[in-house]
Amino acid sequence: MSSRLLPLAAMEKILKQCGADRVSDKAKVALKNTMEDLADEIATKAVNLAKHAGRVTVKASDVKLAAKS
């Protein structure tokens, strides 16, 4: 996927909710890149599961199963 979707402000919010008092810009970017890469992997697996089942619609169960593997 070429387009990146997660905003840095959301990364800071997540880190602060987990107990960080301050968050560096590099930490926000690192978390953003990691989460986007993981999301891409899960989405690809979920799409493949839906196709394997003969569906064009990706369901929540596909995403949940893809995230487990």
Sequence and secondary structure as in RCSB ss.txt:
>XXXX:A:sequence
MSSRLLPLAAMEKILKQCGADRVSDKAKVALKNTMEDLADEIATKAVNLAKHAGRVTVKASDVKLAAKS
>XXXX:A:secstr
       HHHHHHHHHHTT S   HHHHHHHHHHHHHHHHHHHHHHHHHHHHTT SS  HHHHHHHHH 
